[in-house]
């Protein structure tokens, strides 16, 4: 959800565009993942591994989702 809020912040120039983005999510364009304590541990590990790369929490979540992808299993 942090990545979604970042996108909404970037789209703050237009409420209609924000609504379009949320509608796009509702239609299934994105898979919204729930984060649990185990996931936070993985995000911490990735944060340590990539500590030399400037990333905010939203970027770390994108990296975490990449590792969840079946293509990376």
VEXKOLGU-579789 format. One record per residue: residue in one letter; chain; x, y, z of N, C-alpha, C, O in turn. Coordinates in Angstrom, 2 decimals. Example, Ala and Ser with C-alpha at 12.3 -4.5 7.8 and 13.67 -1.06 7.14 Angstrom:
! residues 2
+--------+--------+---------+---------+---------+---------+----------+---------+---------+---------+---------+---------+---------+---------+
| residu | chaine |  n_east | n_north |    n_up | ca_east | ca_north |   ca_up |  c_east | c_north |    c_up |  o_east | o_north |    o_up |
+--------+--------+---------+---------+---------+---------+----------+---------+---------+---------+---------+---------+---------+---------+
|      A |      A |   13.19 |   -5.69 |    7.80 |   12.30 |    -4.50 |    7.80 |   13.20 |   -3.30 |    7.80 |   14.24 |   -3.32 |    8.46 |
|      S |      A |   12.85 |   -2.25 |    7.08 |   13.67 |    -1.06 |    7.14 |   12.90 |    0.03 |    7.87 |   13.41 |    1.14 |    8.04 |
+--------+--------+---------+---------+---------+---------+----------+---------+---------+---------+---------+---------+---------+---------+
This chain:
! residues 73
+--------+--------+---------+---------+---------+---------+----------+---------+---------+---------+---------+---------+---------+---------+
| residu | chaine |  n_east | n_north |    n_up | ca_east | ca_north |   ca_up |  c_east | c_north |    c_up |  o_east | o_north |    o_up |
+--------+--------+---------+---------+---------+---------+----------+---------+---------+---------+---------+---------+---------+---------+
|      X |      A |    0.81 |   -1.19 |    0.00 |    0.00 |     0.00 |    0.00 |    0.86 |    1.26 |    0.00 |    0.43 |    2.31 |   -0.47 |
|      X |      A |    2.07 |    1.15 |    0.53 |    2.94 |     2.33 |    0.54 |    3.24 |    2.80 |   -0.88 |    3.31 |    4.00 |   -1.14 |
|      X |      A |    3.42 |    1.85 |   -1.80 |    3.69 |     2.23 |   -3.19 |    2.48 |    2.92 |   -3.80 |    2.63 |    3.85 |   -4.60 |
|      X |      A |    1.29 |    2.47 |   -3.43 |    0.07 |     3.10 |   -3.94 |   -0.03 |    4.54 |   -3.46 |   -0.39 |    5.44 |   -4.22 |
|      X |      A |    0.28 |    4.75 |   -2.20 |    0.19 |     6.11 |   -1.67 |    1.23 |    7.02 |   -2.32 |    0.97 |    8.21 |   -2.50 |
|      X |      A |    2.39 |    6.47 |   -2.68 |    3.38 |     7.27 |   -3.39 |    2.86 |    7.68 |   -4.76 |    3.02 |    8.83 |   -5.17 |
|      X |      A |    2.24 |    6.74 |   -5.46 |    1.68 |     7.07 |   -6.77 |    0.60 |    8.14 |   -6.62 |    0.56 |    9.10 |   -7.39 |
|      X |      A |   -0.28 |    7.96 |   -5.64 |   -1.34 |     8.95 |   -5.43 |   -0.75 |   10.32 |   -5.11 |   -1.28 |   11.34 |   -5.54 |
|      X |      A |    0.34 |   10.35 |   -4.37 |    1.00 |    11.62 |   -4.07 |    1.53 |   12.26 |   -5.36 |    1.40 |   13.47 |   -5.56 |
|      X |      A |    2.11 |   11.44 |   -6.22 |    2.64 |    11.96 |   -7.48 |    1.52 |   12.45 |   -8.40 |    1.75 |   13.29 |   -9.27 |
|      X |      A |    0.32 |   11.91 |   -8.21 |   -0.82 |    12.30 |   -9.04 |   -1.68 |   13.37 |   -8.38 |   -2.83 |   13.57 |   -8.76 |
|      X |      A |   -1.13 |   14.04 |   -7.38 |   -1.93 |    15.02 |   -6.62 |   -2.35 |   16.24 |   -7.43 |   -3.10 |   17.08 |   -6.94 |
|      X |      A |   -1.88 |   16.34 |   -8.65 |   -2.29 |    17.45 |   -9.51 |   -3.72 |   17.29 |  -10.01 |   -4.32 |   18.23 |  -10.53 |
|      X |      A |   -4.29 |   16.05 |   -9.84 |   -5.63 |    15.80 |  -10.37 |   -6.33 |   14.70 |   -9.58 |   -5.91 |   13.55 |   -9.59 |
|      X |      A |   -7.40 |   15.07 |   -8.90 |   -8.19 |    14.08 |   -8.16 |   -8.76 |   13.04 |   -9.14 |   -8.84 |   11.86 |   -8.81 |
|      X |      A |   -9.16 |   13.48 |  -10.31 |   -9.70 |    12.54 |  -11.30 |   -8.66 |   11.50 |  -11.72 |   -9.00 |   10.33 |  -11.92 |
|      X |      A |   -7.42 |   11.92 |  -11.85 |   -6.36 |    10.99 |  -12.20 |   -6.10 |   10.01 |  -11.05 |   -5.86 |    8.83 |  -11.28 |
|      X |      A |   -6.16 |   10.50 |   -9.82 |   -6.02 |     9.61 |   -8.66 |   -7.15 |    8.57 |   -8.65 |   -6.90 |    7.39 |   -8.40 |
|      X |      A |   -8.35 |    9.01 |   -8.91 |   -9.50 |     8.10 |   -8.95 |   -9.33 |    7.08 |  -10.08 |   -9.63 |    5.90 |   -9.91 |
|      X |      A |   -8.84 |    7.54 |  -11.22 |   -8.57 |     6.61 |  -12.33 |   -7.56 |    5.54 |  -11.91 |   -7.73 |    4.37 |  -12.22 |
|      X |      A |   -6.52 |    5.96 |  -11.19 |   -5.52 |     5.01 |  -10.71 |   -6.15 |    3.99 |   -9.76 |   -5.90 |    2.79 |   -9.88 |
|      X |      A |   -6.95 |    4.47 |   -8.81 |   -7.60 |     3.57 |   -7.86 |   -8.59 |    2.64 |   -8.56 |   -8.72 |    1.47 |   -8.19 |
|      X |      A |   -9.28 |    3.14 |   -9.55 |  -10.20 |     2.31 |  -10.34 |   -9.43 |    1.23 |  -11.09 |   -9.87 |    0.08 |  -11.17 |
|      X |      A |   -8.29 |    1.59 |  -11.61 |   -7.42 |     0.66 |  -12.32 |   -6.99 |   -0.48 |  -11.38 |   -6.96 |   -1.64 |  -11.79 |
|      X |      A |   -6.67 |   -0.15 |  -10.13 |   -6.32 |    -1.17 |   -9.14 |   -7.52 |   -2.05 |   -8.85 |   -7.42 |   -3.28 |   -8.84 |
|      X |      A |   -8.68 |   -1.41 |   -8.63 |   -9.90 |    -2.17 |   -8.31 |  -10.24 |   -3.17 |   -9.41 |  -10.78 |   -4.24 |   -9.13 |
|      X |      A |   -9.94 |   -2.82 |  -10.64 |  -10.24 |    -3.71 |  -11.78 |   -9.26 |   -4.87 |  -11.89 |   -9.40 |   -5.72 |  -12.76 |
|      X |      A |   -8.28 |   -4.91 |  -11.00 |   -7.36 |    -6.04 |  -10.97 |   -6.03 |   -5.81 |  -11.65 |   -5.28 |   -6.76 |  -11.89 |
|      X |      A |   -5.72 |   -4.57 |  -11.97 |   -4.46 |    -4.28 |  -12.65 |   -3.24 |   -4.59 |  -11.78 |   -2.17 |   -4.92 |  -12.28 |
|      X |      A |   -3.42 |   -4.47 |  -10.48 |   -2.34 |    -4.76 |   -9.53 |   -2.82 |   -5.78 |   -8.51 |   -4.00 |   -5.84 |   -8.17 |
|      X |      A |   -1.89 |   -6.57 |   -8.04 |   -2.17 |    -7.52 |   -6.97 |   -1.76 |   -6.87 |   -5.66 |   -0.57 |   -6.67 |   -5.42 |
|      X |      A |   -2.73 |   -6.53 |   -4.82 |   -2.44 |    -5.87 |   -3.55 |   -2.07 |   -6.94 |   -2.52 |   -2.87 |   -7.83 |   -2.22 |
|      X |      A |   -0.86 |   -6.85 |   -1.99 |   -0.34 |    -7.83 |   -1.03 |   -0.47 |   -7.31 |    0.40 |   -0.29 |   -6.12 |    0.67 |
|      X |      A |   -0.79 |   -8.22 |    1.30 |   -0.79 |    -7.89 |    2.72 |    0.61 |   -8.15 |    3.26 |    1.25 |   -9.13 |    2.88 |
|      X |      A |    1.07 |   -7.28 |    4.14 |    2.40 |    -7.43 |    4.72 |    2.27 |   -7.93 |    6.15 |    1.53 |   -7.35 |    6.94 |
|      X |      A |    2.98 |   -9.01 |    6.48 |    2.96 |    -9.54 |    7.85 |    4.36 |   -9.41 |    8.46 |    5.28 |   -8.90 |    7.81 |
|      X |      A |    4.52 |   -9.87 |    9.68 |    5.80 |    -9.71 |   10.39 |    6.94 |  -10.43 |    9.67 |    8.06 |   -9.92 |    9.65 |
|      X |      A |    6.67 |  -11.57 |    9.09 |    7.70 |   -12.30 |    8.34 |    8.15 |  -11.50 |    7.12 |    9.33 |  -11.47 |    6.77 |
|      X |      A |    7.19 |  -10.85 |    6.48 |    7.51 |   -10.02 |    5.32 |    8.38 |   -8.83 |    5.73 |    9.31 |   -8.47 |    5.01 |
|      X |      A |    8.07 |   -8.24 |    6.88 |    8.87 |    -7.12 |    7.37 |   10.32 |   -7.58 |    7.60 |   11.26 |   -6.85 |    7.30 |
|      X |      A |   10.48 |   -8.80 |    8.11 |   11.83 |    -9.35 |    8.30 |   12.56 |   -9.44 |    6.96 |   13.74 |   -9.12 |    6.87 |
|      X |      A |   11.85 |   -9.88 |    5.92 |   12.46 |    -9.98 |    4.59 |   12.80 |   -8.59 |    4.04 |   13.85 |   -8.40 |    3.41 |
|      X |      A |   11.93 |   -7.63 |    4.29 |   12.19 |    -6.26 |    3.84 |   13.42 |   -5.70 |    4.55 |   14.23 |   -4.99 |    3.95 |
|      X |      A |   13.56 |   -6.01 |    5.84 |   14.75 |    -5.59 |    6.59 |   16.00 |   -6.22 |    5.98 |   17.00 |   -5.53 |    5.78 |
|      X |      A |   15.94 |   -7.51 |    5.67 |   17.08 |    -8.19 |    5.04 |   17.44 |   -7.54 |    3.71 |   18.62 |   -7.31 |    3.42 |
|      X |      A |   16.43 |   -7.25 |    2.89 |   16.68 |    -6.61 |    1.60 |   17.23 |   -5.20 |    1.79 |   18.09 |   -4.75 |    1.02 |
|      X |      A |   16.74 |   -4.50 |    2.81 |   17.24 |    -3.16 |    3.09 |   18.72 |   -3.19 |    3.43 |   19.49 |   -2.33 |    3.00 |
|      X |      A |   19.12 |   -4.19 |    4.21 |   20.54 |    -4.34 |    4.56 |   21.36 |   -4.71 |    3.32 |   22.44 |   -4.16 |    3.09 |
|      X |      A |   20.83 |   -5.64 |    2.53 |   21.55 |    -6.10 |    1.34 |   21.76 |   -4.95 |    0.35 |   22.83 |   -4.85 |   -0.26 |
|      X |      A |   20.76 |   -4.10 |    0.19 |   20.82 |    -3.02 |   -0.78 |   21.01 |   -1.66 |   -0.11 |   20.54 |   -0.64 |   -0.61 |
|      X |      A |   21.70 |   -1.64 |    1.02 |   21.87 |    -0.39 |    1.78 |   22.67 |    0.66 |    1.02 |   22.60 |    1.85 |    1.35 |
|      X |      A |   23.42 |    0.23 |    0.01 |   24.18 |     1.19 |   -0.78 |   23.35 |    1.82 |   -1.90 |   23.83 |    2.69 |   -2.63 |
|      X |      A |   22.09 |    1.39 |   -2.03 |   21.19 |     1.91 |   -3.06 |   20.13 |    2.78 |   -2.38 |   19.42 |    2.30 |   -1.49 |
|      X |      A |   20.02 |    4.05 |   -2.78 |   19.01 |     4.91 |   -2.15 |   17.60 |    4.43 |   -2.49 |   17.20 |    4.38 |   -3.66 |
|      X |      A |   16.85 |    4.06 |   -1.45 |   15.48 |     3.58 |   -1.63 |   14.64 |    4.03 |   -0.46 |   15.09 |    4.03 |    0.69 |
|      X |      A |   13.41 |    4.42 |   -0.74 |   12.47 |     4.67 |    0.34 |   11.66 |    3.39 |    0.57 |   11.87 |    2.38 |   -0.11 |
|      X |      A |   10.74 |    3.44 |    1.53 |    9.99 |     2.23 |    1.87 |    9.19 |    1.70 |    0.69 |    9.13 |    0.49 |    0.48 |
|      X |      A |    8.59 |    2.58 |   -0.08 |    7.83 |     2.15 |   -1.26 |    8.70 |    1.39 |   -2.24 |    8.28 |    0.37 |   -2.80 |
|      X |      A |    9.91 |    1.88 |   -2.47 |   10.84 |     1.20 |   -3.37 |   11.25 |   -0.16 |   -2.81 |   11.41 |   -1.13 |   -3.56 |
|      X |      A |   11.41 |   -0.22 |   -1.50 |   11.76 |    -1.50 |   -0.88 |   10.61 |   -2.51 |   -1.04 |   10.84 |   -3.70 |   -1.22 |
|      X |      A |    9.38 |   -2.01 |   -0.96 |    8.24 |    -2.90 |   -1.17 |    8.20 |   -3.45 |   -2.59 |    7.88 |   -4.61 |   -2.81 |
|      X |      A |    8.54 |   -2.61 |   -3.55 |    8.59 |    -3.07 |   -4.94 |    9.64 |   -4.17 |   -5.06 |    9.40 |   -5.19 |   -5.71 |
|      X |      A |   10.80 |   -3.97 |   -4.45 |   11.85 |    -4.99 |   -4.47 |   11.37 |   -6.27 |   -3.80 |   11.63 |   -7.37 |   -4.30 |
|      X |      A |   10.67 |   -6.14 |   -2.66 |   10.14 |    -7.29 |   -1.94 |    9.14 |   -8.05 |   -2.82 |    9.17 |   -9.28 |   -2.86 |
|      X |      A |    8.27 |   -7.34 |   -3.52 |    7.29 |    -7.98 |   -4.39 |    7.98 |   -8.73 |   -5.51 |    7.53 |   -9.79 |   -5.94 |
|      X |      A |    9.09 |   -8.18 |   -5.99 |    9.85 |    -8.86 |   -7.04 |   10.31 |  -10.23 |   -6.55 |   10.28 |  -11.21 |   -7.29 |
|      X |      A |   10.75 |  -10.29 |   -5.29 |   11.21 |   -11.56 |   -4.74 |   10.05 |  -12.53 |   -4.49 |   10.27 |  -13.74 |   -4.39 |
|      X |      A |    8.82 |  -12.03 |   -4.39 |    7.65 |   -12.89 |   -4.22 |    7.18 |  -13.48 |   -5.54 |    6.44 |  -14.46 |   -5.56 |
|      X |      A |    7.61 |  -12.88 |   -6.62 |    7.15 |   -13.28 |   -7.95 |    7.47 |  -14.75 |   -8.21 |    8.56 |  -15.20 |   -7.89 |
|      X |      A |    6.51 |  -15.51 |   -8.79 |    6.78 |   -16.92 |   -9.11 |    7.97 |  -17.08 |  -10.04 |    8.62 |  -18.13 |  -10.05 |
|      X |      A |    8.28 |  -16.06 |  -10.82 |    9.43 |   -16.14 |  -11.72 |   10.74 |  -16.18 |  -10.96 |   11.75 |  -16.62 |  -11.49 |
|      X |      A |   10.72 |  -15.72 |   -9.70 |   11.94 |   -15.69 |   -8.88 |   11.97 |  -16.81 |   -7.86 |   12.88 |  -16.86 |   -7.03 |
|      X |      A |   10.99 |  -17.70 |   -7.89 |   10.92 |   -18.79 |   -6.91 |   11.90 |  -19.89 |   -7.23 |   11.97 |  -20.88 |   -6.50 |
+--------+--------+---------+---------+---------+---------+----------+---------+---------+---------+---------+---------+---------+---------+
